[in-house]
Structure formats: structure tokens, C-alpha cells
Amino acid sequence: MTAPARSKASPLVIRTTNELQAWSDSCRQQGRTIAMVPTMGALHEGHLSLVDAAAKAADVVVVSIFVNPTQFGPGEDFDAYPRTETADLEKLKGHAVEVVFAPNAAQMYPDGFATSISVGGPSMGLETDFRPHFFSGVATVVAKLLLAARPHFAVFGEKDYQQLLVVRRMTRDLNIGTEIIGCPTLREADGLALSSRNAYLDAPARQKAARLPAVLKHVIVSLEAGAPVETALADGRAALERSGFEVDYLSLCDAATLGAPIPGHQRRLLVAARLGSTRLIDNMPVKAGD
């Protein structure tokens, strides 16, 4: 398959890994660098900012759209997760995307598929305490996507901060050869991080959701002013619960490893909390502490 230069108006849609590999091989033979933006679709401005960052990093951009079943557990929202491919393709017009890779589940996990990636390091704790299946599913599908597209770069958002570190660790450990680029979280005017799951929120819940980033900022102010970590975190959890959230975790971690904070190292404050049936995650940087 040749890799013709395409206009911003019309990305090529590829459905099979064989076609994607052929396209990637052609790009590489022409000396063109590739950046990939893996997504599960339901694209919003946060995704599009990753696409634009990818276009700055490489000659050509491929966006994947695949709702990955292996990262959903029993009772989670796999069936309800929004699938909006036609709208997603329309949103990508005007952005420098050459290819959209949109496989089905049978293409990614054919009959007899029996392999998964077990991850440790930054995957331990936080999301794993509540979704033990999640990062194995993420690592497996991301590895498959990177091996099919063979991008020089792959771009992920910092909103899923633990996922970003897990993918970065996985690609290094397996010598996949793709540089992982993390991009800052995009937010609504009231501070809520952009997320496809925000669509689940009705009007009252959406109004309450803005308390999540507001509480994070308040906790960070306390921490950077020298408040004891456990006191600041307990106050934050209490504030979220008063606002109607059920808190899975609110944790201060080392920014590089997600282990316990290390004196003099940058830190990260991470949260997962539920409003009704909608689970929201967020995180923000915290200055190095003593």
C-alpha cells in the first residue's frame, strides 16, 4: 500500500492490522515519521489537542478508534460506552490526520486469542485497587496497536496519568521503540477535565462535577503550604463526600513512579470518585515537598 499525502479533509479509514502494517511500512520506506493517537472514540477537544500535538511531532498522524473490551470488567460500561465513529471522523476533518484505524473486536482479538500483558511498577495501586483487570487490558491493546502501526511517537493525555506511566513503562520494558508523549489535560471553563464519560452526567450531576477539580486545587494549596499529607487528603475526601461524591481514592504519589512521595521530588495528586453511576478521574501536579 502506498502512503500518499492526504488533505486535512479526508483521512483514510483502515480496518485491518495487515493494511495498517502495510501503510506504516510504506511511510517508513519514504522516510516519513509516524505519530499515533490511540483512542476509544467519542472524540472531544481533548482528543483533538492530542491529534494536533501528534502532528507537530511527526510527518503523518494515525488515530485509532477502538472500544477495547479487555479493559472493561463485569458491570462496567462497555455496552453503554459511546460509539460515534461517523461523528468522530467528521471531527477529525480539519486536523492533520492521514489514517484512522478503526478495527472491530474480531480483528483485534481473533478466535483463539490467548495472550495478555501483565504489568507492574506504576500500575500498582490506585486504579488497580478498584479495577484489577484494567491495565492488563490497556497494555495488551496498546502493544497491539503500536506493533501494528509502528509509530515513532504515540501521544496520550495526562488526564489518565497512571495509564500514561504504565504505557511508558511497558514500551521501554518490551523495547517497542515508540516514544510516548504526554500532553496536559484539557478542561472545561469550570475546570472539569474533558472526558467522554462526562456525557453520562445529567445537569445537576454536571454542576456537582466541577467540585472535583476545585477540591484538588484546594488540597494542593494546603499541601504546598506545608499541611500534613494525611490531614490535607482527609479534608479533601470529606469535601468531595459533602459534594455528593463516593471517593475511590485521593492519593499523593511520586510523579515519576506513583510510589510514595520522595522528598525533593515532584508529586502528583490523583483522584477517582463517583457521582451516581458515573466514575470520574483527575490529577494535578504538586510541587516537590520536604
N, C-alpha and C positions, 0 to 999 in steps of 0.2 A: 504493500500500500504506500503510495506517495504521500507526502505531507505538504500539500500546497498551503501557501499563506492564505488565511481567511480573513474576511472583514469582521468587524465587531458585531455585525448584524446577524450572523448565521453560523453558530458553532455546529460542527459535525457531531452527530449523535452516534456513538458506538455502543453495541450491546454485548459483545463477547470479549473475553480476555485475549483470544487469539488475534482479533482485529486490533485491540489496544496495543498488544505487544508489537504487531507489525507497524503500526503508526509510530510508536516510540522508537523502534529500530530505524525507521526512515528519518525521523528527526535527528537522531544521533549521528547517522551517516552523513547528514547535511551539516553537522557541527552546530546544531541548534540546541540550546539548553531548555529543559522542561521543568516547569513548576506545577505541582498538583495541589488541589484543594479538595480533600475528602469531606463530603457532607452526607447527611441523610435527607437532603431536600428540604421542603418548606422554607425556601430561602428568604432571608431578610437582609437588612442593610449590614448587619454584622458579617454575614457570609460574603456579601459583595465587597466589603472592605478587605476581606482576605483575598478575594479574587484580584483586587487592584494591587495588593501587596505582592501577590504572586507574579503579576505582570511586570512589576518593577524588578523582580529577582531573576527572571528568565526570559528567553525569547518567545516561548509558547506556553500556554496555560491549558491544563486539563482539569475539569471539575468532575468529581464523581458524585452521583446521586444514587444512594442505595440505603434503604432502611434495613439495617443489619439485624437479623433475628437472634443471633447468638449473644448479643449484649443485653437482651431483654430477659428478665426472669418471669416465673409464673406470677400472674396477677398484675404485671406491669402493662404499659400502654402500647404494646406492639401493634395490636389491631387498630387502636384508635389513633396512632401516630399519623399526623397529616401527610398525605401523599399528593403532591401538587405539581407533577412533572411539567405539564403544559404551562402553568404559571411560572414555574422555575425557569424554564427555557426562555420565556418572554423576558423575565427579569435579567437574564444574562446578556440579552441584546444590549449593545452599547458598552459592554465590557470586553476586554481583550481575551476572549476565551476561544480557543481553536476547537477543542473537543469536549463533549460531555459524555462521560462513561456512565451508562445507566443500565446495568445488568439486572436480571431477575435473580431470585434466590437459587434457582436450579443452576444457573451459570456460576454463581459463587460457591455453592455447596452442592455439587452433583451427587448422584446416588453413590453411596459407599464412602462419602467423605468422612474421615476418621481422625483428623489431625487438629490439634489446638495448641496455642502457645500459652505456657504457664509463666506468669510474670511475678516478680518480687520487687525489692527495692522500693521505689516511690509508690508502688501500688498498694503497699500495706497500710491498713487503717483507713480512716475517713470513708470514702465510698465503699471500699471492700467490706467494712463492718456491716453495711446495710445491703449491699448488692454484691455478694461474693463471686458471682458469675461474670461481673461486668467487664473487668479489664482483660480477662482471657478472651472474651468475645471481641473487644476492641482491638487488642493486639493481633489477633488472628486475622481479622478483616483488613486492618491497616497493612499488615505484612503482605497479604494477598494483593491489595491494591498497589502497593509500592513495587512489588515484584512484577506485576503486570505492566505498569506504566513506566517503570524505571526512571522516575523523575530525579533530577539533580537536587530539587528542593521540594519540600512539602510544607504547606502553611496551615497552622492551627491557631485557634483563638485562645487567649489566656483565660477566658471565662471558664473553660474546662481545664483548670490549671493542673490538677492531678493527672488528667488524661494526657496533657501536653508533656509532662515529665515522664510518664510511662512510655509514651511513644518515642520520645527522645532516647530513653534508656534502651528500649527494645532495638531500635535501629542501630545503635552503637554496639550492643552486645552481639547482634546477629550479622554485623558487618554488611548491612544492606546498602550503605553508600549514599543514602539520601540525607541531605542536611535539613533538619527540622527547624522551621522558623516559627516563633511565637509572636502573635500580634495582640496589642492591647484590646481590652473589652470595649465594645461599643455600648452605649447606654441611651435610654430614653431621656427626655428632658427632666424627668423626676428622679433619675438615677438608676432605675431598674435596668439590669443587664438585658440586652436583646437576646431572646431565646424563642425557638419555635414553640416551646411549651407555654409561652405567655398567652397564646391563643386560647388555651383552656380556661383562662381566668374570666369570670364574669365581671361586670362593672364594679361591684363592691369589693371583690377579691383583688381586682387590679389596683384599686386605690390603696388597699392594705399592703399590697406587694411592695410599694415604694418604701415601706418601712425597713425592708431588708437592707438595702444599701445604706440607708440613713443610720441604722443601728451599727453596721460595720464601721462607718466613719466615726461614730461616737466612741466605739471601743478602741479604735486606732488612736484617737486623740488621748484617751486615758492611758493606753499603753506607752505612747511616746512621751507622755508627761511623767512616766515612772510608776504608774499604778501597778500593784502586784498582778501578775498574769491571771491567776485564778479569780481574783476579785473582778477584774475587767471582763473576763469571759462570763462569769456568773451573772454580772449585771447585764451583759448583752443578751444572754439566753432569757433572762427574766423579761427584758424589754420586748423581745420577739414574742414570747408567750403572751404577754399582755396585749400584743397587737393581733393575736389570733393564730400565730404560727405554732406548729408542732415541730420542735427542733430535733433533727437527727444529730447534727454536730455543729459546734462552733469551736474551732481549734486554731491555735497559733503554732506554726511549724517553721522549720528552717526552709527558706525559699528554694534552696538548691536540691534538697533531698526529701523534704516533707517529714524528716525526723524531728526530734526535739530541737527547739531553738538553741543555737550556739552563740555564746557571747561574741559580739563584734560582727556577726553575720547578718545579712538581710533576712527578714522574716516575711511570712505570708499568713494572712488571716483568711480562713476558709469556712464556709457555712453551707449546710444543706438543711432546708426547712420546708414544711408542707403547709399549704393553705388549702384545706379540704383535701381533694384528691390530687392536687397539682403540687409537684415537688420542684422547688427552685434551688439552684445552687449559685454561689457567687464567691468572689475572693477579691482581696485587695492587698497591695504591698504594705509592709510595715518597716519602718527604719530599723537599722541594727540596734540591738539593745545590749546592756551590760551582761 
